[in-house]
């Protein structure tokens, strides 16, 4: 079973990265830069699915907690994506940025 799904997260990550690739705020981002937040989203979704499936069907409160948490986690990743290339407070350029691009305003 593990072998059957092993490549699926990578394919799903590539699909998730397609939308930000078309976003003007991601202009100039390298493929690696686009895949990083996509991987975070996919990891969160897989983790949430695991937590949901581990919760007994009779534990509605636990399942509802997982269901409420996922959108918040994904929103946090989305907000972070918009600012992770910003210049840090010390005035130095962020070590991770798009190849040849400029940090987001």
N, C-alpha and C positions, 0 to 999 in steps of 0.2 A: 504494500500500500504506500509506504514512504517513497519508494522508487517512482511510483506512478505520479505522485504529486510534487516531487522534488523540484522540477523546473517551473512549476506553476507560479510561485511567488515572484520569480524573476520576470516572467512574462507579464504578470499583473502589474508589477512595478513599472515596467516599460510603458504599459498602457496608461497608468496613472500619471506618468511624467509627460505624456503627450499634451494634456491641457495646459499646464504651465509653460510648455515650450512655445505655445501660441500667444501667451500673455505678454503684452508689451513690457511689463515690469521685469520680465525674465529675458529681455533682449540681450544678447551677448553672453548668456550663460552657457557654459560648456555642458556636454552631455552628463558629465559627472555631477555638476552642480544641480542639474535638473533631476537627476536620479536620487540625490540625497534626501530631499523632503519626501519624494515618492516612496522611498524605502521606509522612512519613518511612518508614513501613513499605512503602508501595507503591514509593517510589523505591529502597529497598534491594532489594526483590524484582525490580524491573526491571533494576537494575544487576547483580544476581547472575545473572539469566537471561542477560543479555548476556555476562557473563564465562564462564558455563558454555558458551554456544553458540560463543564465540570459541575456547575450548580445543579442540584437536584431539581427535577421538574416541579416538585412541590414547594421549592423555595422561591416563590415569586418575587419576594423583596430583593433577594440577591441578584436575580436575573434583571429586574428593573434597574437596580443600581448600575449594573454593567451597561445596560441600554442607555441610561442617562449619561454615563461617563464618556462613552465613545465620541459623541458629537463634540463634547468639550475638548477632548484630547486632539481631535482632528482640527478643530478651530485654532487651538494653540499652535499646532504645526503650521497652519496656514498663516497665522499672524507672524510667527517666527520666520517663515519663508520670505516674507516681505521685508524683513529687517536684518537678516543674518549677514548680509554683506555691508551693512552700515559701518561707518568708521567708529571704532571703539572710543571711549571717553579719553584715553591717553593721547589721541591724535595720530596714532600710527595706523597704517592701512591694515585691514583685516587680512590674516594669513591665507584665508580661503576665499577666492573670488573667481569670477569668470575669466577665462583666458582672454586677455586683451580687452576685457570690459572694465567698466568702472563700477564702484560700489553704488548700491541703490541710495537715493537721496534720503 
